[in-house]
Amino acid sequence: KVEPFMVKGKAKLIQAYEPHAPRVHGLEVAQLGVLLDQKGWGLGNTELAVKICVPRASGKVDFKVKMPWRARSKMMGGSSPLLQMTRWRELQQLQSLIDGQAAILKVGGSLCLFGQSGGGKTELCEYLVTRAMEAGLCPLFGFMWSRPSERWRAVASLMQTCLCVHCHEPSRKTRPIDEDVEDALQKLLHGNKRLQKVLSFFGFEGFEVPGERSAVNEIGIPDAELEEGAAEILAKLVQEVSKKQPLLLVLRIRRGTDLTDSTRGRGASAFWALSRRLADLAVGRQREIMAGRKSVHPIL
């Protein structure tokens, strides 16, 4: 509460409240703090218990993944009964893609859910996440609002989740050690100076990150190259993580208050560059599996 105040035409004081935004993401990879340690409105998160494979353990180990919004469907502990409808056409179509000839959880591929607010996209997404987890896929999330301050959130959040899975040490219950994260990225990039410079923008000190970083690109890379470089790094990281387990990549964008930019302008361009790159990767992996290659895991 804040101090009540008088309004013209009202006889009594008006009680006012100051909203406090909850933290959307737990900060698990310290280097991404500038981009992820921000506040968002009314999202919260839902912790999912999954099984993952790690290099230093035999078999699968328990792991916690944060879905970056509060569960809405009853299937995940929310209050929405939409998924209990038996004649919901969109749900039937999704079930057909999972259980029918397409078998997207077995071969992977690319799937897009879009439509007006209130149409049930969140519930359908949660149904897909639940079915994917039951099938042994590990869900990884990238989420953002269409706002200038959130331009890199989807990239940074997906990078954080991938790194947490890739660098997970079963004997250590805390977040990955900073050195482990940067060592993993060094090996992944094989000395690629262009991509190392992109990583410096995201806060990795081992790649000569500037001491201070603002919303303006301070490292001399054009925005388009920065977006494509970030998408390329994440594609490499996803490929590395998928060597051990099948993956479900959930990229989600919600229209915010930035009406001039909407979901198609400069504020969302990094999201769409990432979406295109990962969709190409998933479809390419799908073709390999359908061609009979047994040694790879699906990416959806």
Secondary structure, 3 states (H helix, E strand, C coil): CEEEECCCCCCCCEEECCCCCCECCCCCCHHHHHHHCCECCCCCCEEEEEEEECCCCCCEEEEEEEECCCCCEHHHCCCECHHHCCCCHHHHHHHHHHHCCCCHHHHCCCCCCCCCCCCCHHHHHHHHHHHHHHCCCEEEEEEEEECHHHCCHHHHHHHHHHHHHHCCCCCCCCCCCHHHHHHHHHHHHCCCHHHHHHHHHCCCHHHCCCCCCCCCCCCCCCHHHHHHHHHHHHHHHHHHHCCCCCEEEEEEEEECCCCCCCCCCHHHHHHHHHHHHHHHHHHHHHHHHHCCCCCCCCEC
